[in-house]
Amino acid sequence: MCGIVGYIGSRQAQDVLISGLAKLEYRGYDSAGVAVADGAHIEVKKKAGKLANLSGELAHSPLPGTLGIGHTRWATHGLPNDTNAHPHATEDGRIVIIHNGIIENYLSLKEGLQARGHTFKSETDSEVLAHLIEEAYSGDLEGAVRAALTQVRGAYGLVVTHVDHREIVAARTVSPLVMGVGEGEMFLASDVPALLPYTRNMVFLHDGDMVVLHDDGFRVTDLAGNPQERPIDRIDWDAEAAEKGGFDTYMLKEIYEQPTALTNTLIGRLHDDTGEVNLDIGLDPSSFKRISIIACGTAYYAGLVGEYLIEQLARIPVEVDVASEYRYRSPLVSEHTLAIVVSQSGETIDTLEALREAKKHGARTLGVINAKGSSMTRELDDTLYIHAGPEIGVASTKAYTAQVSAMLMLALWLARARGTLGEAQAQDLLHAARELPRLVEEALSPERVERIKAVAEKYAGARDYLFLGRGVNAPTAFEGALKLKEISYIHAEGYAAGEMKHGPIALIDDQLPVVVIATESPLLEKTISNVQEVRARSGRVIALLSDGDTGNARHADDVLYVPRAHEAVSPVVNAVALQLLAYFTATALGRDVDKPRNLAKSVTVE
């Protein structure tokens, strides 16, 4: 997690750091800090809590200087307080570091350093890096960082500066770092949005890279000191794309961006005149006998939709794994396995390690990824980019619906290549997919949004929620429950509707709202039977129904109508309504939806 920003150039570094950290606060907001060098000293200021606490102090006591590094923290080791906030300095204050990740062997390193006379101020694992660099330093900062890193195990995005050197030294393994290249200035961050106000020329660092930044350029090597070539990529996102665009929150903006995001995901890939899908994937579909889909959180639910669609259309056995468990259960993998990893950031450590486990056993690998240049994209055999654009809100919205759309395209691509889907049926499904941006735009009409808001506010006082769905929309129920609990802090559970009678039915009473996804489907009658079981026990039914289905409205206390859609694409349309239900519930309760407590956007620690 954690947000990192670095700057060297002619601007006041403090301004660049605070601006960048504000765009990265979604990565962690337990504390924030900056270190600024003026040529003679390095001054550090850091504060627990959100970035506003630090910004307020700096407004009264600014730090002058044109070189600096900054950090916003998601706590792993040590309480979220001023002392444990980054940056961390050596005892004499001459070396300052910031770190994203976890140093797994920090305890043994710390004990050795203390035995050799080093004094620690914090409880963090990160501080050992400052002392290791200090021990190795003899005038060459780059060499000292390299020597220190040979002693550590774990994940790091590490940024270092020294009072005697007008340079910034950085290194990464697992934790992301990207450089911004300007005219007579250089930038560094853990994600692109922090740099967009200053430059669109980006260099994505790879695992094992070290870089030295000067005012007029940079030099990349590996940890052994061998030069590495890294291209400068021109990023087409503008700064406005990473801002709220007039919406109250990033999350609401991103919910409304879904028609555009889906257009970007689908465009140029669907040919409904022939029923073909062009994903520009070099993998051979005929070589796979089974598929493993591996993901975490929201992406895992997109994978469950993918399981349903791929098995139904392409007739290949699919299993879906929570990435954090995958490599610990000794999965059965061979060269005939296609491992599909799903991740918005491409940096989620559990998913990255699961990818490596699958590769170790010979699987071919494919990623459904949003972030260009991420760690996973460099290790995958092939990548299907979803092109959803930057997603700042911690609770995923547009990335999820884009991932689900990508899963439909994958299912169609596999089915056509394997001959399990005729041209007419493929054309029908591709036409349905092409309609998704329009359907989602319709789902976001003012009348529908106001209706969802009214229902959300009606039930905002509930302590618990139950979400039910069947078939391809069972994962939609799981995702709806996750969204609600993430941002409103109301306990919510998602279940396959037929499973309700095997346990959750015991919870139903007149205080429990039950959201039932009952849109057009061959299983609709069975779903309505489950609704009757809820009503027989006085549960409060909130039904998601397809437009025109007035007959089933009588079975619900409240109805949310969504545009009628082909069942294969309905999880996308239905998810939008559930995102809004969660959003308006959370705002009715006064929650900070962009920064829900205890969560971070990109989980780069186990």
Secondary structure, DSSP 4 states (H G I P E B T S, - for coil): --EEEEEESSS-HHHHHHHHHHHHGGG--SEEEEEEE-SS-EEEEEEESSHHHHHHHHHHS----SEEEEEEE--SSS-SSTTTSSPEE-TTSSEEEEEEEEETTHHHHHHHHHHTT----SS-STHHHHHHHHHH-SS-HHHHHHHHHTT--EEEEEEEEETTEEEEEEEEESS--EEEE-SS-EEEESSGGGTTTT-SEEEEPPTTEEEEEETTEEEEEETTS-B---PPEEP---GGGGS-TTSSSHHHHHHHTHHHHHHHHHTTTEETTTTEE-----S-GGG-SEEEEEE-HHHHHHHHHHHHHHHHHH---EEEEEHHHHTTS-----TTEEEEEEESSS--HHHHHHHHHHHHTT-EEEEEESSTT-TGGGT-SEEEE-------SSS-SHHHHHHHHHHHHHHHHHHHHHT-S-HHHHHHHHHHHHTHHHHHHHHT-HHHHHHHHHHHHHTTT-SEEEEEE-GGGHHHHHHHHHHHHHHH--EEEEEEGGGGGGTGGGG-STT-EEEEE--SSTTHHHHHHHHHHHHTTT-EEEEEEETT--GGGGG-SEEEEE----TTTHHHHHHHHHHHHHHHHHHHTT--TTS-TT--SS----
